[in-house]
């Protein structure tokens, strides 16, 4: 992991993301050293809290107020001050001198936890990825107790695979909230006329590089100046009379472009993209005697330039229905829009409940009652608690019964999320599953061991309602398991098993193209948050965006229905 080191002489405070990265790296190194798990977990939780904090944590630490944040005590606050004053936490500097930098990377590979990474380093003297690859090729790893040929194969396969996304791309979940907040702030400025997000974030792609904003203003320079002086801005990268680029304390890069009001629609369409969509749009326009630029549409024969203040008018003049941003990927949307056959996409307000969530009864961070209250605030009619198997089921079920009696007609479902084992069997017997209202089955380990066959076998179980995060991918961290999506979709239709779009920003699994395939096959797809804490319930918006990118209509999303309607669709 690359960690940015700061020079106190520059006077610039470290960004939240950089402080979090140092804590995460320290946690990794402590794990390799065999440090107590509670200490490692404390650093990881503090890093998460810092990433989620809007204010500058460095500034809070200097004032002695970082301790007010949950999970940050005096020791961690002192470490944050060390980053400000010396560029790096002292404990991190000390351990980086002892542990070779690339040994941490070993932990990112399948089958290699911190203990195994330490053994490879200590017992074989392997300190780099290249040396690890050579050791696997030369069959040296299997000389270590507990490691064999299969482990070597998995490591070589993982090293051969390219990462799905460039490392400089961030998760949509990291940037969408801040982007919409900035748009809202700019809209309130007296100089602003129209303000909108643009770029890949407006299309709700899984990842982004920069966060783009398009605006019109009565006084462009005043709006630009205001933008560059917002309190969370830690660096102004570029500034001109009509555009500016800034960095936030969360490490996000925002680009604002103030455009002429008469061309706002043209420019918003252009800067929303995608590139492939725009190229196809322009190529078709040429056939119609039109030339499309970012500022206007030119009628070639007469030379007349047409500028549009509204984006919908741009599409109408070119002969299309308005195309929702999520569909602009040159995946058939232009042809469908020309025929007037675009689907009416599912909306966030259509969702009536969440069918995959967790509480403190298993690995969640918030209690059952807290999660349920938050679900009610969101307007849900039902809410499935799908904690992993635990010993307190009787106690949890009693609490659910009491809450259901109090909260009628709101319904809490007694759900469960079980593991799909290597042989396709489930981690709990059928007689236990039969007593649950809703059963999720998911791959949680050994992702390279027959994932397709395991899922197909699990779907044959009469008690399994839905397969969770099908490919088990973690965007930018772990590639998807090699699941045959077409076979799984066909089996899901055959067995009456649902698939989910898991709305966790680092999962969004199944991906948009797979969800579209499922929808076209007649399968109902559930959009779930898999929330382990209150704040994660808001990821439903990103999940619905993924469903929209998959061309899904309201009727194709399972949890737009009432619970009685879903019960009729179950096996």
Number of C-alpha atoms within 10 A of each C-alpha: 12 9 15 15 16 19 16 15 10 7 10 12 20 26 27 25 24 23 28 25 20 25 29 22 20 21 22 22 25 21 22 21 14 13 13 10 11 9 12 19 14 17 23 21 17 22 25 17 17 28 22 15 14 13 17 22 29 24 18 17 21 15 10 14 16 24 17 13 15 11 17 19 15 14 9 20 22 18 20 28 24 18 22 26 17 15 20 23 22 14 14 17 13 10 15 14 9 9 17 15 15 15 22 22 17 22 19 15 17 18 17 17 15 21 14 18 22 25 16 21 19 11 11 16 12 21 21 17 15 12 13 25 18 15 18 20 15 11 14 17 23 16 12 13 9 9 15 15 15 11 17 23 14 17 20 18 13 16 15 10 9 9 14 14 15 12 10 10 14 20 18 21 22 18 22 19 11 17 22 17 12 18 19 14 14 23 19 12 14 12 18 20 16 19 23 20 24 25 24 23 26 23 22 24 18 23 22 23 19 19 23 23 26 23 27 24 22 15 15 22 17 16 24 24 16 14 24 22 13 14 12 16 20 20 17 16 13 11 17 12 14 20 21 19 21 22 19 22 24 27 20 20 20 24 20 25 20 25 21 17 19 16 21 25 24 27 28 25 22 20 20 24 20 19 15 12 19 21 14 13 17 17 13 16 18 13 9 13 12 20 18 24 13 16 21 20 23 18 17 14 8 8 11 12 14 16 21 19 18 17 18 17 17 25 20 14 12 17 16 22 21 17 19 17 21 22 21 22 19 17 12 12 21 25 13 15 18 17 12 13 13 20 16 12 21 20 16 16 12 15 24 20 26 24 27 28 26 27 23 14 21 16 13 19 15 17 15 20 13 12 25 24 14 15 22 15 9 15 14 20 19 21 23 22 29 26 25 19 15 12 9 10 15 10 11 17 16 11 14 20 16 11 17 15 12 10 14 10 10 18 20 24 21 20 24 27 26 24 20 24 20 18 14 21 16 21 14 14 9 13 9 10 21 13 12 15 17 23 25 27 26 22 22 15 15 14 20 15 15 15 24 21 17 21 28 20 15 25 24 16 18 15 23 26 23 26 27 27 27 28 25 24 21 17 21 18 14 17 18 19 18 15 19 14 17 13 13 21 23 16 17 25 16 12 18 20 27 24 28 27 30 29 30 23 21 20 23 28 27 28 22 22 15 16 28 21 17 26 21 14 14 13 23 25 24 28 31 27 26 25 27 22 18 20 12 16 21 18 20 23 19 25 29 27 28 29 32 27 24 22 24 27 16 20 15 22 22 24 23 23 18 15 18 8 12 12 12 8 14 16 13
